Structures are given as structure tokens and as C-alpha cells.
Amino acid sequence: MDITFACEKCGQHIAVDEAGTGQQLACPKCGELIIVPSKPSEVTEPSGVQFTTCPRCGKDVFATDTRCVHCKKRLSEPTSLSEIWKPIYDNQPVREIGLTLRSGTQLLVAEITLYPKDLVRKAQGLTAEAKKKFGGFSTGLGFWGSAEWVIGGSLLLGAAESLVSGSMANEGVELLKRLEQLLQEIRKSAKPIPVSQIANVELLTPSYWIASYRRDVEYEETIMLPDGFLGIKTKFEIEKHQKVEEQHYIHNGDPYVVVKTDQGKTVTVVWENVEQYYTI
């Protein structure tokens, strides 16, 4: 059983096996000589020291600890100290997109809505699986596995459940249900992105567009210090690390593109109706 206490000089938290009771050891942080108490209550804690309960083993730990000294489990996820996402492709030469539709409508586009790449790729995988299960079966709302099924939404799922039979088709229906949930998540994660932050935006095909963001994240990790004499376990040491995280946004493959004009108006464009496309 461990005895948990704090250095009276610097407040360093220390966990010692009860076999070390009465022994003298040096604080691993400040070097102060400490007599290991027989129980935590004999120690006078520095002012301001607070305790909390480990959510995993239920034992008391210091509120400032990042890892439980009893079960050795992390008390919480590493805290991100930097949350600033910076566009990788910012300040592209293209500032706006000009569109002329078949109807004669002209638009100047300042922002284009894109979607998280990882979620879109996952949805495409589910789509391909569903298409194989249905073998190209069509209800008039589009072939199973095509992007058009999104238009029908739950109506199309209802048609699938009432019109198809067999184990393969039933598996396909389950895939479509999973796909519907995923597409809802994708739509919620949609991000209107300035044209200047989108790579390949000078190309007419939306599948080539990509916007990427990067941030430097600092996080803390605790490591256990080497055991002291008599097998006495010392406290954990905190190390700070830094890593780079990236997020990528692409078009979701639908026949529609959601844009925001230079006047701040949001417009959904049927992309096949675009007759002229030019950059500014």
C-alpha cells in the first residue's frame, strides 16, 4: 500500500510504499530531506493543496496530479494549450470565383462550403459497400450507392426497406442507415472557406479542391521517476511535448456546391448548370 504525501518545502507530491515509513529521503524536486510519515494525516500540507478522487480507482489524489499515484492511470486527457488553426494554403492568387449559370445568373463567389476529408472518405466507402449489396438496383431516385440518394433521405431508406429482400439487400439497407447518420455528421461539420484558402480552386472540378489547416499543439505527459533506495517509489515527472495536427476539407461529391457570394448571400448551385467559370 502506498502512502501519499507532499514535500513541506516545495509541495512536490510523493508516493511511497508503506515499507518506507520512518525512512529519510530527499525530495526529487527540491532535494529537501523528508521523513516518510506513517500515514498521510501526519503530514502538514502546504497551503492551497487540494485533493480530488481518481475516477478509475476511487482513491484520493492531489488535484494538480495528471496521473493517479495508486492505479497509475491518467486522470484526464492531455490538455491542448494551443487551439489556433492556421490555413496552409492562405493568400492564394485567386481571391474570388466568377460563375455564369445557364439561366444567365452571374455570381461572384467569396466562400465555398467544404467538408472534413476523413468523414467524406468514410462515407464514400460505405456508399461503395451499399452499391455492391444492391447490385445496381434503382428506384428512380438514383442507383443505390450514388450521391443522389441523399435527395430522398429517409424516404429513400423507406423505399429500400419495402422494395428489397434477401440478406445482401438487407445488409445494404443497414449500410444506408449508417451512411445517413454519417452524412448528418458531415453536414454539421461543413465549413465555409474563403476562396483564397482553397488549393486547386482555379480548376472547374470540385473534386480537386482542398483546404488544409494546421496547428501546433502542446500537451503534457507524465513519466515515472526511477525508484529510490529501499524500493521507495517517487512521484511522477511532467514532460511537455509539441506536435502538429492537420485538418483537411474537400467537396463531398454531391452534384451541388454551396457558395457564399461577395454580397454575403448563401446560394446552392447545381454544378452542371455552370456555363462559365473564371477566377479573379
C-alpha positions in Angstrom: 0.0 0.0 0.0 1.3 3.5 -0.9 1.5 6.5 1.4 0.8 9.7 -0.5 2.2 13.0 0.9 3.8 16.3 -0.1 7.1 17.9 0.4 6.7 20.5 3.1 9.1 22.9 1.3 8.1 22.8 -2.3 4.8 20.8 -2.4 6.1 18.1 -4.6 3.8 15.1 -4.5 5.4 11.8 -3.5 4.0 8.2 -3.3 6.0 5.9 -1.0 5.4 2.2 -0.2 4.4 1.8 3.4 7.5 -0.3 4.0 9.5 3.0 3.8 7.7 4.5 6.9 10.1 6.4 9.1 12.9 6.4 6.5 14.5 9.6 5.3 14.6 10.5 1.6 15.4 13.5 -0.5 12.6 15.3 -2.3 13.0 14.5 -6.0 12.2 18.1 -6.9 14.0 20.4 -4.3 16.3 17.9 -2.5 14.8 18.7 0.9 15.3 15.8 3.3 11.9 14.3 4.3 10.9 11.7 6.9 8.4 9.4 5.4 5.2 9.6 7.6 3.4 6.5 8.8 0.1 7.9 7.3 -0.9 10.9 5.2 -2.7 12.6 8.1 0.6 13.2 9.9 1.8 15.5 7.1 1.1 19.2 7.2 0.4 20.1 3.6 1.5 23.4 2.2 -1.3 26.0 2.0 -3.5 25.7 -1.1 -3.1 21.9 -1.6 -6.4 20.3 -2.7 -7.4 16.7 -3.2 -9.7 15.1 -5.7 -10.9 11.5 -6.4 -9.5 9.3 -9.1 -12.4 8.4 -11.4 -10.9 4.9 -12.0 -9.9 3.5 -8.6 -11.8 6.0 -6.3 -8.8 6.9 -4.2 -7.8 10.4 -3.1 -5.1 12.1 -5.2 -3.8 15.7 -5.4 -5.9 17.9 -7.5 -2.9 19.0 -9.6 -1.9 15.4 -10.5 -2.3 14.3 -14.1 -1.9 10.6 -13.3 -3.2 8.6 -10.3 -0.3 7.6 -7.9 -2.3 4.5 -6.9 -3.6 2.9 -10.1 -1.2 4.8 -12.4 -4.0 5.7 -14.8 -4.2 9.1 -16.5 -6.8 11.3 -14.6 -7.8 13.2 -17.8 -6.8 13.6 -21.4 -3.8 15.8 -22.2 -4.8 19.4 -22.3 -4.3 21.2 -25.6 -2.6 24.6 -24.9 -2.9 25.8 -28.5 -6.2 25.8 -30.4 -5.3 28.1 -33.3 -5.8 26.5 -36.7 -3.8 28.2 -39.5 -4.7 27.8 -43.2 -1.9 26.1 -45.1 -3.0 27.5 -48.5 -3.8 31.0 -47.4 -3.2 34.0 -49.7 -3.6 32.1 -52.9 -3.6 34.4 -56.0 -7.3 33.6 -56.6 -9.5 35.8 -54.4 -12.9 35.2 -55.9 -14.7 32.9 -58.4 -17.0 34.2 -61.1 -19.9 31.9 -62.2 -22.3 32.3 -65.1 -25.3 29.8 -64.9 -27.4 28.6 -67.8 -30.2 30.8 -66.6 -27.9 33.8 -67.2 -27.4 34.5 -63.5 -23.9 35.7 -62.6 -22.3 35.2 -59.2 -19.1 36.4 -57.6 -18.1 33.7 -55.1 -16.1 34.6 -52.0 -16.5 31.4 -50.0 -17.2 27.7 -50.8 -18.5 25.2 -48.3 -16.3 22.1 -47.9 -16.4 19.1 -45.6 -14.0 17.1 -43.4 -11.9 14.9 -45.7 -11.8 11.9 -43.3 -15.6 11.8 -42.9 -16.2 12.2 -46.7 -13.8 9.3 -47.5 -15.6 7.1 -44.9 -19.0 7.9 -46.4 -17.6 7.1 -49.9 -16.5 3.7 -48.6 -20.0 3.0 -47.1 -21.5 4.1 -50.4 -19.4 1.6 -52.4 -20.3 -1.2 -50.0 -24.0 -0.5 -50.2 -23.9 -0.3 -54.0 -22.4 -3.8 -54.1 -25.1 -5.2 -51.8 -27.9 -3.8 -54.0 -26.2 -4.7 -57.3 -27.2 -1.5 -59.1 -30.9 -1.7 -58.1 -32.7 1.6 -58.8 -36.0 3.1 -57.6 -36.0 6.1 -59.9 -34.4 8.3 -57.3 -30.9 7.2 -58.4 -28.9 4.0 -58.3 -28.1 2.6 -54.9 -24.7 3.9 -53.9 -24.9 7.1 -56.0 -24.8 10.5 -54.4 -28.5 11.2 -55.5 -29.9 9.0 -52.7 -29.2 11.9 -50.3 -32.0 13.8 -52.0 -34.6 11.2 -50.9 -33.2 11.0 -47.4 -35.4 8.9 -45.1 -37.9 8.5 -47.9 -35.4 6.5 -49.9 -34.5 4.4 -46.9 -38.2 3.6 -46.5 -38.3 2.6 -50.2 -35.3 0.3 -49.7 -36.9 -1.5 -46.7 -40.2 -2.0 -48.5 -38.9 -3.0 -52.0 -35.9 -5.2 -51.4 -35.4 -8.6 -49.9 -32.7 -11.0 -49.3 -29.7 -11.0 -47.0 -27.5 -8.9 -49.3 -30.1 -6.2 -49.8 -30.9 -6.1 -46.1 -27.2 -5.6 -45.3 -27.3 -2.8 -47.9 -30.2 -1.1 -46.0 -28.2 -1.2 -42.8 -25.3 0.3 -44.6 -27.5 3.1 -45.9 -28.7 3.8 -42.4 -25.2 4.1 -41.2 -24.5 6.3 -44.2 -27.4 8.6 -43.4 -26.1 9.1 -39.8 -22.6 9.8 -41.2 -23.9 12.3 -43.7 -25.7 14.2 -41.0 -22.4 14.4 -39.1 -20.7 15.6 -42.3 -23.3 18.3 -42.9 -22.9 19.6 -39.3 -19.1 19.7 -39.8 -19.4 21.7 -43.1 -17.1 24.8 -43.2 -17.5 27.8 -45.4 -14.0 28.5 -46.6 -12.6 31.7 -48.3 -11.6 31.1 -51.9 -8.1 32.3 -51.1 -7.6 29.3 -48.8 -8.6 26.6 -51.2 -5.9 24.9 -53.3 -6.7 24.0 -56.9 -9.8 26.3 -56.8 -8.9 27.5 -60.3 -10.0 24.2 -61.6 -13.6 23.7 -62.5 -13.9 20.2 -61.0 -14.9 20.4 -57.2 -13.2 17.0 -56.5 -9.8 18.7 -56.9 -10.5 21.4 -54.3 -8.9 21.1 -50.9 -8.4 23.4 -47.9 -5.9 22.4 -45.2 -5.3 23.7 -41.7 -2.5 23.2 -39.3 -2.0 23.9 -35.6 0.9 23.4 -33.1 -0.4 21.6 -30.1 1.4 21.5 -26.7 0.5 18.7 -24.3 1.7 17.3 -21.0 2.8 13.7 -20.3 3.7 12.3 -17.0 6.5 9.8 -16.6 7.6 7.8 -13.5 10.9 8.7 -12.0 13.3 5.8 -11.1 12.7 4.1 -7.7 14.7 5.4 -4.8 16.5 3.4 -2.2 14.7 0.7 -0.3 12.3 0.4 -3.2 10.6 3.7 -2.4 8.7 5.0 -5.4 9.0 8.7 -6.1 6.4 10.9 -7.8 5.8 11.3 -11.5 7.6 14.0 -13.5 5.8 16.1 -16.1 7.2 16.5 -19.6 5.9 18.9 -22.2 5.7 17.9 -25.8 4.6 19.6 -29.1 3.0 18.0 -32.1 1.5 19.3 -35.4 -2.2 18.4 -36.2 -3.8 18.9 -39.6 -7.4 19.1 -40.8 -8.4 18.8 -44.5 -11.6 19.8 -46.2 -12.9 18.7 -49.6 -16.1 18.7 -51.6 -18.4 15.9 -50.7 -19.1 14.7 -54.2 -22.7 15.9 -54.4 -23.9 17.5 -57.7 -24.4 20.7 -55.7 -21.9 23.3 -54.4 -22.9 25.6 -51.6 -21.3 29.1 -52.0 -21.4 32.5 -50.4 -21.3 35.5 -52.8 -19.4 38.7 -52.3 -22.6 40.2 -51.1 -22.8 37.6 -48.2 -25.7 35.6 -49.8 -25.6 31.8 -49.5 -26.5 30.0 -52.7 -26.7 26.4 -53.6 -25.5 25.9 -57.2 -26.4 22.8 -59.4 -22.9 22.4 -60.7 -23.8 21.0 -64.1 -25.7 24.3 -64.8 -22.4 26.3 -64.6 -21.6 27.6 -68.1 -18.7 29.9 -67.3 -16.2 29.6 -64.5 -13.4 32.1 -64.1 -11.1 33.3 -61.3 -10.5 36.8 -60.1 
